[in-house]
Amino acid sequence: MTVMNGSTIVATLSFAANENCWPCTANSLSQTVSLQSGISYSLVWNTAGTWAGEVGVSVVNSSGVTVYSMGYNSQALAGTTLSTFAGNCAISASIYWYSSATSTAWLSSSEVLSSGTYYAAQVINGVQSTDLAATQITIIPNTSVTTPVSACDSYSWNGTTYSASGTYTGTTENCVTQLLNLTITPSSTNTTTASSCDSYSWNGTTYFASGVYTGSTANCVTQSLNLTITPSSTNTTTTSAVGTYTWAQNGQTYTSSGVYTGSTVNCLTQALNLTIIPYSTTLSLKVFLDGYYQYGSTPASMVAARYLNLVEAGSASPGAVTDVDLITVQLRSATNTETIVHTVTPILQTNGNVQCVFPPAATGNSYYIVVDHKGSNPLWSANPITLTSSSTYDFTNNLGSAYSDGDPSLSPMHTIVSGLYGIWLGELNEDGYLDAVDYSDLELDIYASGYQGLYLLDADLNGDTYVDASDFAVFDSNSNYGAYEQRPY
């Protein structure tokens, strides 16, 4: 048999057998073959020879491990390659270190080296190399690199998740150890509660609906907004005042009309719709029209002629049930009675009262008060009256309240009943006299009332909405007195 390295014979295995010894150890051979470690070799049985069936072989490496074995009666394998294997030689090798090239004592394995030149010798199977190799040794001090990290709740580093603060050690490379200085902060929420009208801006975003919104997170604290949105509304107070008005809602005093805004509470804004009535002079008059008087009434009362006429005419706005009629009230100069300084046209009420509002400039001045009705002569006050901001004048309870030119046969007012005086009705053509000349106007109104269905006619002297014989009775009675306008000049 041969040991081959490719086509090269490395070793030949053979011996002469003793035919007369069977079995006996003399017929066995142990042969050592040196092989190069790591090289592939083949064991070849070249020829069978004599007693081929009695041939067996084993290959044992230097470590005592059998790497191939062929038993007896394997003569059929003669002329073949029995096995291919690699050389695997056990080598005992080590490195000895010396402090100098001439030193004979190697350094102990416990020796602490410092940077510098050292000499190394290789020892293989107890045999040391004759040359010492100079080697430059550089000692690198151990250092660490600390990474400070702050995290919320947990942090993953080098495949490990940490949930507690602390200093953790990682890998070491080139004498540098990685350290983690970890601060773990539990997550928390800071909630801001807000209420707003219509919308609310937070962190650059405008919100229009109530809800809980999440904002930014810093230092493990997440900002949260608990928002309540209320639609805006307005509560308007409508009022009017003379001259000025102080609004209790805000304590401010206003002198002009307008819509003013007050405070807003819970998205409800207070508003004031204010009408300022300029300061004025108010005159409260009392006067009766004799034909409209309702006999037997207590207290004394007149027919609501205007209201009744408008109702009969089918008006959708007949006014108040106490409306008697429109009258004209003039303030005439006390020194020049032809000068009408102020005029108003209020509605006379059934109780004889009428409110006259004049400009503020009338206050403090003296005037004659002149009352006129569409079916009468004007009635003058007995004397000029100095008006205050709120004055009164009563024509009904004293004949002396009306101007008289001194005619003993005719008083300036008609005595309706004892202690009650009123204006003479029936003067229809405005010539200052209540006489037969006015009758033609009465006839015209009788026709307009009966045949044309007209209302609010001048000759409706008793206020019953019609002009007929009953009105003639008033006219006839008063015209017989020869009433005329009595006035100063």
RODO-2510 file (C-alpha; in nm, 4 decimals, decimal comma):
residues 489
     n   res          X          Y          Z
     1     m     0,0000     0,0000     0,0000
     2     t     0,1116     0,3605    -0,0594
     3     v     0,0284     0,7014     0,0870
     4     m    -0,0113     0,9448    -0,1997
     5     n    -0,0175     1,3278    -0,2224
     6     g    -0,1762     1,3586    -0,5640
     7     s     0,0568     1,1508    -0,7852
     8     t     0,3455     1,1698    -0,5402
     9     i     0,4175     0,8678    -0,3203
    10     v     0,4684     0,9909     0,0303
    11     a     0,5161     0,6499     0,1944
    12     t     0,5043     0,2746     0,1073
    13     l     0,3582     0,0241     0,3570
    14     s     0,4832    -0,3373     0,3214
    15     f     0,6223    -0,6329     0,5188
    16     a     0,7003    -1,0090     0,4724
    17     a     0,4394    -1,2277     0,6348
    18     n     0,5209    -1,5565     0,8214
    19     e     0,3073    -1,8265     0,6696
    20     n     0,3544    -2,0598     0,9621
    21     c     0,2271    -1,8076     1,2152
    22     w    -0,1431    -1,7637     1,2217
    23     p    -0,2622    -1,5700     1,3873
    24     c     0,0333    -1,3978     1,5455
    25     t     0,1526    -1,0473     1,6078
    26     a     0,4480    -1,1019     1,3865
    27     n     0,2184    -1,0610     1,0932
    28     s     0,1242    -0,6967     1,1855
    29     l     0,3094    -0,3754     1,1199
    30     s     0,2740    -0,0259     1,2813
    31     q     0,4298     0,2446     1,0685
    32     t     0,4380     0,6235     1,1397
    33     v     0,4146     0,8563     0,8429
    34     s     0,4757     1,2322     0,8851
    35     l     0,2167     1,4329     0,7006
    36     q     0,1861     1,8076     0,6530
    37     s    -0,1082     1,9518     0,8365
    38     g    -0,3884     2,0710     0,6141
    39     i    -0,2753     1,8766     0,3013
    40     s    -0,4998     1,6115     0,1433
    41     y    -0,3599     1,2549     0,1205
    42     s    -0,4833     0,9207    -0,0232
    43     l    -0,4296     0,5591     0,0976
    44     v    -0,3977     0,3286    -0,2088
    45     w    -0,3970    -0,0564    -0,2074
    46     n    -0,1836    -0,1170    -0,5119
    47     t    -0,2048    -0,4982    -0,5635
    48     a    -0,3638    -0,7875    -0,3800
    49     g    -0,0601    -1,0118    -0,3525
    50     t    -0,0653    -1,3400    -0,1623
    51     w    -0,3138    -1,3867     0,1136
    52     a    -0,5091    -1,0737     0,0169
    53     g    -0,8057    -1,1844     0,2227
    54     e    -0,5880    -1,1757     0,5300
    55     v    -0,5024    -0,8052     0,4870
    56     g    -0,6487    -0,5321     0,7144
    57     v    -0,5454    -0,1718     0,7772
    58     s    -0,6197     0,1204     1,0130
    59     v    -0,5178     0,4877     0,9916
    60     v    -0,4766     0,6599     1,3306
    61     n    -0,3870     1,0302     1,3607
    62     s    -0,1442     1,1751     1,6086
    63     s    -0,4222     1,2369     1,8523
    64     g    -0,5059     0,8658     1,8631
    65     v    -0,8232     0,8991     1,6613
    66     t    -0,8855     0,6334     1,3920
    67     v    -0,9714     0,8177     1,0781
    68     y    -1,0002     0,5015     0,8548
    69     s    -1,0282     0,1272     0,9054
    70     m    -1,0539    -0,1733     0,6645
    71     g    -1,1146    -0,5234     0,7985
    72     y    -1,0089    -0,8674     0,6645
    73     n    -1,1709    -1,0312     0,3631
    74     s    -1,1654    -0,6974     0,1815
    75     q    -0,9577    -0,8302    -0,1047
    76     a    -1,2105    -0,6854    -0,3461
    77     l    -1,0701    -0,3412    -0,2636
    78     a    -0,7253    -0,4294    -0,3925
    79     g    -0,6161    -0,1909    -0,6685
    80     t    -0,8332     0,0966    -0,5353
    81     t    -0,7947     0,4119    -0,3266
    82     l    -0,9132     0,3157     0,0153
    83     s    -0,9443     0,6597     0,1764
    84     t    -0,8678     1,0264     0,1302
    85     f    -0,7941     1,2349     0,4394
    86     a    -0,6233     1,5553     0,5473
    87     g    -0,3131     1,5779     0,7537
    88     n    -0,4030     1,7016     1,1045
    89     c    -0,0983     1,7201     1,3208
    90     a    -0,1329     1,8254     1,6819
    91     i     0,1096     2,1098     1,7516
    92     s     0,1898     2,2470     2,0915
    93     a     0,2922     2,6073     2,0396
    94     s     0,3177     2,9167     2,2617
    95     i     0,4734     3,2648     2,2705
    96     y     0,7261     3,3738     2,5317
    97     w     0,7859     3,7454     2,5929
    98     y     1,1200     3,8993     2,6949
    99     s     1,2031     4,2503     2,8134
   100     s     1,5219     4,2623     2,5984
   101     a     1,6781     4,0824     2,3045
   102     t     1,9416     3,9238     2,5319
   103     s     1,7200     3,8316     2,8239
   104     t     1,7015     3,4603     2,9070
   105     a     1,4045     3,4837     3,1448
   106     w     1,0683     3,5287     2,9895
   107     l     0,8084     3,7563     3,1456
   108     s     0,5471     3,6110     3,3754
   109     s     0,1943     3,5860     3,2412
   110     s     0,0932     3,8123     3,5316
   111     e     0,3422     4,0797     3,4308
   112     v     0,1734     4,4180     3,3677
   113     l     0,3095     4,5616     3,0466
   114     s     0,3503     4,9271     2,9628
   115     s     0,3989     5,0834     2,6234
   116     g     0,7415     5,0065     2,4747
   117     t     0,9479     4,7427     2,2823
   118     y     0,9243     4,3742     2,3846
   119     y     1,0759     4,0604     2,2288
   120     a     0,8790     3,7481     2,1413
   121     a     0,9971     3,3864     2,0850
   122     q     0,7770     3,1052     1,9539
   123     v     0,7932     2,7684     2,1261
   124     i     0,6596     2,4674     1,9352
   125     n     0,6419     2,1307     2,1039
   126     g     0,8868     2,2563     2,3628
   127     v     1,1399     2,3884     2,1087
   128     q     1,1977     2,7692     2,1203
   129     s     1,2871     2,9683     1,8124
   130     t     1,6421     3,1021     1,8089
   131     d     1,5393     3,4523     1,6978
   132     l     1,3524     3,6995     1,9146
   133     a     1,1130     3,9258     1,7263
   134     a     1,1097     4,2885     1,8425
   135     t     0,7516     4,4021     1,8926
   136     q     0,6349     4,7562     1,9706
   137     i     0,3645     4,7373     2,2363
   138     t     0,1272     5,0299     2,2797
   139     i    -0,0904     5,0184     2,5892
   140     i    -0,4256     5,1892     2,5340
   141     p    -0,5886     5,3011     2,8612
   142     n    -0,9380     5,1839     2,9195
   143     t    -1,1844     5,4705     2,8618
   144     s    -1,5590     5,5062     2,8437
   145     v    -1,7994     5,7152     2,6428
   146     t    -2,1132     5,8104     2,8304
   147     t    -2,4276     5,8844     2,6362
   148     p    -2,6801     6,0827     2,8419
   149     v    -3,0374     6,0052     2,7424
   150     s    -3,3698     6,1179     2,8795
   151     a    -3,6774     5,9190     2,7818
   152     c    -4,0387     5,8826     2,8747
   153     d    -4,1410     5,5534     3,0407
   154     s    -3,8740     5,3298     2,8701
   155     y    -3,5695     5,3311     2,6383
   156     s    -3,4187     5,0638     2,4097
   157     w    -3,0358     5,0469     2,3805
   158     n    -2,8233     4,7749     2,2257
   159     g    -3,1250     4,5462     2,2041
   160     t    -3,2269     4,5897     2,5686
   161     t    -3,5244     4,7922     2,6902
   162     y    -3,4776     4,9848     3,0174
   163     s    -3,7666     5,1221     3,2226
   164     a    -3,5743     5,2704     3,5169
   165     s    -3,3198     5,5480     3,5456
   166     g    -2,9554     5,4442     3,5900
   167     t    -2,6114     5,4005     3,4312
   168     y    -2,5843     5,0962     3,2036
   169     t    -2,2712     4,9372     3,0453
   170     g    -2,2649     4,8404     2,6793
   171     t    -1,9982     4,7032     2,4471
   172     t    -1,6191     4,7671     2,4637
   173     e    -1,4231     4,8202     2,1441
   174     n    -1,0615     4,9392     2,1201
   175     c    -1,0593     4,9791     2,4985
   176     v    -1,3551     5,2180     2,4836
   177     t    -1,6575     5,1091     2,6825
   178     q    -1,9971     5,2506     2,5944
   179     l    -2,2029     5,3732     2,8914
   180     l    -2,5642     5,4869     2,9004
   181     n    -2,6613     5,7480     3,1579
   182     l    -3,0361     5,7077     3,1421
   183     t    -3,3065     5,9209     3,2999
   184     i    -3,6563     5,7733     3,2772
   185     t    -3,9448     6,0102     3,3443
   186     p    -4,3000     5,8762     3,3723
   187     s    -4,5360     6,0276     3,1171
   188     s    -4,7961     6,2725     3,2492
   189     t    -5,0601     6,5096     3,1148
   190     n    -5,1123     6,8781     3,1899
   191     t    -5,4745     6,9635     3,1154
   192     t    -5,5798     7,3215     3,0466
   193     t    -5,9511     7,3856     3,0910
   194     a    -6,0839     7,6722     2,8806
   195     s    -6,4191     7,8206     2,7898
   196     s    -6,4629     8,0480     2,4895
   197     c    -6,7250     8,2079     2,2715
   198     d    -6,7558     8,0736     1,9146
   199     s    -6,3888     7,9667     1,8740
   200     y    -6,0577     7,9257     2,0575
   201     s    -5,6979     7,9312     1,9332
   202     w    -5,4458     7,6990     2,0998
   203     n    -5,0960     7,6068     1,9816
   204     g    -5,1603     7,7661     1,6430
   205     t    -5,4878     7,5822     1,5796
   206     t    -5,8356     7,7349     1,6003
   207     y    -6,1119     7,5136     1,7400
   208     f    -6,4839     7,5721     1,6879
   209     a    -6,6327     7,2815     1,8844
   210     s    -6,6146     7,1669     2,2439
   211     g    -6,3899     6,8688     2,3144
   212     v    -6,0606     6,7428     2,4572
   213     y    -5,7623     6,8139     2,2311
   214     t    -5,3986     6,6922     2,2557
   215     g    -5,1071     6,9269     2,2021
   216     s    -4,7285     6,8970     2,2204
   217     t    -4,5208     6,6823     2,4591
   218     a    -4,2126     6,8234     2,6334
   219     n    -4,0178     6,6576     2,9146
   220     c    -4,2713     6,3723     2,9114
   221     v    -4,5566     6,6144     2,9875
   222     t    -4,8302     6,6143     2,7231
   223     q    -5,0412     6,9253     2,6974
   224     s    -5,4166     6,8690     2,6780
   225     l    -5,7005     7,1151     2,6231
   226     n    -6,0443     7,0561     2,7735
   227     l    -6,2429     7,3088     2,5735
   228     t    -6,5999     7,4316     2,6021
   229     i    -6,7279     7,6424     2,3107
   230     t    -7,0451     7,8468     2,3633
   231     p    -7,2168     8,0306     2,0750
   232     s    -7,2361     8,4058     2,1258
   233     s    -7,5767     8,5653     2,1817
   234     t    -7,7095     8,9111     2,2603
   235     n    -7,9650     9,0324     2,5112
   236     t    -8,1021     9,3665     2,3913
   237     t    -8,2727     9,6148     2,6224
   238     t    -8,4863     9,8691     2,4378
   239     t    -8,5697    10,1909     2,6185
   240     s    -8,6129    10,5633     2,5770
   241     a    -8,5334    10,8554     2,8006
   242     v    -8,5523    11,2300     2,8042
   243     g    -8,2216    11,4096     2,7767
   244     t    -7,9885    11,1447     2,9211
   245     y    -7,9913    10,7818     3,0250
   246     t    -7,7643    10,5974     3,2691
   247     w    -7,7408    10,2279     3,1950
   248     a    -7,7269    10,0282     3,5173
   249     q    -7,5522     9,7466     3,3342
   250     n    -7,2282     9,9418     3,2997
   251     g    -7,2923    10,2684     3,4860
   252     q    -7,2407    10,4820     3,1743
   253     t    -7,4558    10,7831     3,0915
   254     y    -7,5645    10,8385     2,7299
   255     t    -7,6924    11,1602     2,5766
   256     s    -7,7709    11,0442     2,2238
   257     s    -7,9760    10,7677     2,0676
   258     g    -7,8027    10,4546     1,9437
   259     v    -7,7275    10,0892     2,0049
   260     y    -7,4647    10,0425     2,2748
   261     t    -7,2752     9,7314     2,3818
   262     g    -7,2196     9,6401     2,7445
   263     s    -7,0411     9,3540     2,9111
   264     t    -7,0284     8,9946     2,7941
   265     v    -7,0749     8,7173     3,0491
   266     n    -7,0850     8,3498     2,9476
   267     c    -7,0930     8,4581     2,5808
   268     l    -7,4098     8,6619     2,6403
   269     t    -7,3530     9,0249     2,5399
   270     q    -7,5744     9,2963     2,6809
   271     a    -7,6921     9,5568     2,4302
   272     l    -7,8882     9,8787     2,4759
   273     n    -8,1179    10,0078     2,2021
   274     l    -8,1632    10,3610     2,3286
   275     t    -8,3800    10,6459     2,2099
   276     i    -8,2951    10,9798     2,3655
   277     i    -8,5806    11,2244     2,3622
   278     p    -8,4434    11,5773     2,3737
   279     y    -8,5213    11,7771     2,6808
   280     s    -8,8613    11,9403     2,6294
   281     t    -9,1245    12,1610     2,7870
   282     t    -9,4341    11,9671     2,8828
   283     l    -9,7744    12,1357     2,9207
   284     s   -10,0593    11,9320     3,0680
   285     l   -10,3866    12,0872     2,9551
   286     k   -10,7455    12,0133     3,0431
   287     v   -11,0230    12,1286     2,8093
   288     f   -11,3752    12,0132     2,7122
   289     l   -11,5706    12,0401     2,3835
   290     d   -11,9261    12,1209     2,4781
   291     g   -12,1021    11,9133     2,2100
   292     y   -11,9018    11,6000     2,2967
   293     y   -11,9922    11,6013     2,6643
   294     q   -12,1715    11,2885     2,7865
   295     y   -12,4418    11,4134     3,0165
   296     g   -12,4596    11,2358     3,3501
   297     s   -12,1061    11,0985     3,3294
   298     t   -11,9127    11,0832     3,6556
   299     p   -11,6423    11,1879     3,6421
   300     a   -11,7187    11,4166     3,3517
   301     s   -11,6384    11,2567     3,0185
   302     m   -11,6627    11,3158     2,6452
   303     v   -11,7481    11,0900     2,3540
   304     a   -11,4434    10,9193     2,1969
   305     a   -11,5371    11,0751     1,8657
   306     r   -11,2136    11,0150     1,6760
   307     y   -11,1954    10,6498     1,7778
   308     l   -11,5609    10,5877     1,6850
   309     n   -11,5255    10,7645     1,3487
   310     l   -11,2215    10,5572     1,2566
   311     v   -11,3912    10,2342     1,3596
   312     e   -11,6959    10,3221     1,1471
   313     a   -11,4665    10,4109     0,8588
   314     g   -11,3099    10,0611     0,8826
   315     s   -10,9633    10,1797     0,9825
   316     a   -10,7188     9,9056     1,0844
   317     s   -10,5626    10,1513     1,3319
   318     p   -10,8442    10,3396     1,5030
   319     g   -10,6246    10,4429     1,7941
   320     a   -10,7144    10,4377     2,1617
   321     v   -11,0718    10,4021     2,2846
   322     t   -11,0192    10,7277     2,4774
   323     d   -10,9277    10,9383     2,1711
   324     v   -11,1723    11,2312     2,1316
   325     d   -11,0172    11,4325     1,8499
   326     l   -10,7127    11,6209     1,7309
   327     i   -10,6780    11,9742     1,8624
   328     t   -10,4234    12,2474     1,7933
   329     v   -10,2373    12,4062     2,0838
   330     q   -10,0345    12,7194     2,0156
   331     l    -9,7920    12,9191     2,2277
   332     r    -9,8274    13,2851     2,1238
   333     s    -9,5944    13,5684     2,2107
   334     a    -9,7036    13,7587     2,5199
   335     t    -9,5948    14,0844     2,3576
   336     n    -9,6995    14,0189     1,9989
   337     t   -10,0052    13,7940     1,9969
   338     e    -9,9911    13,7519     1,6203
   339     t    -9,6648    13,5608     1,6597
   340     i    -9,7089    13,1862     1,6975
   341     v    -9,3910    13,0675     1,8684
   342     h    -9,4685    12,6949     1,9032
   343     t    -9,7494    12,4687     1,7816
   344     v    -9,8420    12,1079     1,8581
   345     t   -10,1371    11,8898     1,7546
   346     p   -10,2084    11,6364     2,0295
   347     i   -10,5121    11,4085     2,0708
   348     l   -10,7651    11,5145     2,3314
   349     q   -10,8723    11,2380     2,5707
   350     t   -11,2235    11,1616     2,6947
   351     n   -11,1406    11,2962     3,0439
   352     g   -11,0378    11,6306     2,8919
   353     n   -10,6658    11,5804     2,9390
   354     v   -10,4122    11,6454     2,6670
   355     q   -10,0298    11,6378     2,6810
   356     c    -9,8400    11,9023     2,4857
   357     v    -9,4653    11,8676     2,4371
   358     f    -9,2778    12,1771     2,3234
   359     p    -8,9058    12,2282     2,2567
   360     p    -8,6807    12,2927     2,5582
   361     a    -8,6474    12,6574     2,4502
   362     a    -9,0079    12,7180     2,5614
   363     t    -8,9126    12,6668     2,9251
   364     g    -8,8854    12,9912     3,1222
   365     n    -9,0767    13,2037     2,8693
   366     s    -9,4289    13,3513     2,8910
   367     y    -9,6920    13,2703     2,6314
   368     y   -10,0633    13,2889     2,5695
   369     i   -10,2047    12,9357     2,5388
   370     v   -10,4444    12,9067     2,2434
   371     v   -10,6572    12,5926     2,1907
   372     d   -10,8401    12,5378     1,8621
   373     h   -11,0620    12,2590     1,7256
   374     k   -11,1810    12,2063     1,3686
   375     g   -11,5387    12,2943     1,4697
   376     s   -11,4765    12,5841     1,7116
   377     n   -11,3393    12,9316     1,7687
   378     p   -10,9904    12,9445     1,9237
   379     l   -10,9850    12,9581     2,3047
   380     w   -10,7194    13,1814     2,4660
   381     s   -10,5777    13,1670     2,8158
   382     a   -10,6757    13,4628     3,0324
   383     n   -10,3123    13,5701     3,0702
   384     p    -9,9633    13,4774     2,9470
   385     i    -9,8286    13,1731     3,1320
   386     t    -9,4578    13,1307     3,2212
   387     l    -9,3784    12,7708     3,1358
   388     t    -9,1561    12,5406     3,3334
   389     s    -9,0260    12,2057     3,2147
   390     s    -9,3580    12,0625     3,3352
   391     s    -9,6581    12,2978     3,3530
   392     t   -10,0345    12,2480     3,3875
   393     y   -10,3344    12,4574     3,2821
   394     d   -10,7047    12,3804     3,3336
   395     f   -10,9738    12,5518     3,1249
   396     t   -11,2581    12,3346     3,2560
   397     n   -11,3114    12,4394     3,6169
   398     n   -11,3028    12,8188     3,6016
   399     l   -11,4454    13,0662     3,3542
   400     g   -11,1700    13,3020     3,4557
   401     s   -10,9062    13,0725     3,3013
   402     a   -11,0163    13,1865     2,9511
   403     y   -10,9497    13,5295     2,8019
   404     s   -11,2559    13,7579     2,8002
   405     d   -11,2870    14,0889     2,6230
   406     g   -11,5296    14,1954     2,8972
   407     d   -11,8622    14,1379     2,7163
   408     p   -12,1040    14,0789     3,0032
   409     s   -12,3531    13,9080     2,7745
   410     l   -12,1191    13,6342     2,6490
   411     s   -11,8645    13,4334     2,8421
   412     p   -11,5621    13,3009     2,6537
   413     m   -11,6648    12,9400     2,7364
   414     h   -11,9913    12,7527     2,7412
   415     t   -12,1146    12,6413     3,0836
   416     i   -12,1853    12,2737     3,0132
   417     v   -12,3047    12,1875     3,3654
   418     s   -12,2463    12,3646     3,6893
   419     g   -11,8737    12,4004     3,7477
   420     l   -11,7770    12,2500     3,4073
   421     y   -11,6892    12,4737     3,1137
   422     g   -11,6061    12,3951     2,7526
   423     i   -11,5362    12,5359     2,4090
   424     w   -11,8301    12,6514     2,1974
   425     l   -11,8687    12,4159     1,8944
   426     g   -12,0251    12,5147     1,5605
   427     e   -11,7848    12,7713     1,4105
   428     l   -11,7214    12,5989     1,0770
   429     n   -11,5991    12,8632     0,8307
   430     e   -11,3138    12,9986     1,0465
   431     d   -11,4241    13,3615     1,0351
   432     g   -11,4108    13,3920     1,4140
   433     y   -11,7890    13,3993     1,4601
   434     l   -12,0354    13,1228     1,5323
   435     d   -12,3442    13,2360     1,3442
   436     a   -12,5822    13,1618     1,0569
   437     v   -12,3005    13,1964     0,8031
   438     d   -12,1636    12,8641     0,9274
   439     y   -12,4868    12,6843     0,8419
   440     s   -12,3907    12,6249     0,4763
   441     d   -12,0845    12,4286     0,5916
   442     l   -12,3082    12,2242     0,8172
   443     e   -12,5327    12,1354     0,5232
   444     l   -12,2344    12,0272     0,3141
   445     d   -12,1179    11,7905     0,5868
   446     i   -12,4713    11,6544     0,6315
   447     y   -12,4699    11,5603     0,2634
   448     a   -12,1153    11,4167     0,2795
   449     s   -12,2088    11,2052     0,5781
   450     g   -12,5433    11,0789     0,4527
   451     y   -12,4706    11,0301     0,0839
   452     q   -12,0933    10,9969     0,0551
   453     g   -12,0203    10,7913     0,3671
   454     l   -11,7478    11,0244     0,4906
   455     y   -11,6259    11,0412     0,8491
   456     l   -11,4262    11,2748     1,0737
   457     l   -11,6249    11,5697     0,9367
   458     d   -11,5963    11,9187     1,0947
   459     a   -11,9716    11,9410     1,1546
   460     d   -11,9875    11,6212     1,3612
   461     l   -12,0537    11,8438     1,6624
   462     n   -12,1670    11,5692     1,9027
   463     g   -11,9071    11,3046     1,8088
   464     d   -12,1522    11,0285     1,7105
   465     t   -11,9727    10,9772     1,3708
   466     y   -12,2655    11,1129     1,1665
   467     v   -12,3595    11,4670     1,0660
   468     d   -12,7341    11,5048     1,0930
   469     a   -13,0127    11,6770     1,2824
   470     s   -12,8534    11,6027     1,6194
   471     d   -12,5527    11,8117     1,5179
   472     f   -12,7814    12,0891     1,3979
   473     a   -12,9229    12,1061     1,7497
   474     v   -12,5786    12,1841     1,8887
   475     f   -12,5123    12,4367     1,6123
   476     d   -12,8496    12,6043     1,6529
   477     s   -12,8153    12,6408     2,0287
   478     n   -12,4637    12,7795     2,0209
   479     s   -12,5178    13,0112     1,7245
   480     n   -12,8022    13,1780     1,9101
   481     y   -12,5513    13,2926     2,1739
   482     g   -12,3516    13,4706     1,9059
   483     a   -12,0227    13,3210     2,0289
   484     y   -11,7074    13,4622     1,8809
   485     e   -11,3299    13,4464     1,9341
   486     q   -11,2299    13,6526     2,2344
   487     r   -10,8577    13,7312     2,2352
   488     p   -10,6030    13,9966     2,3236
   489     y   -10,4425    14,2194     2,0609
***
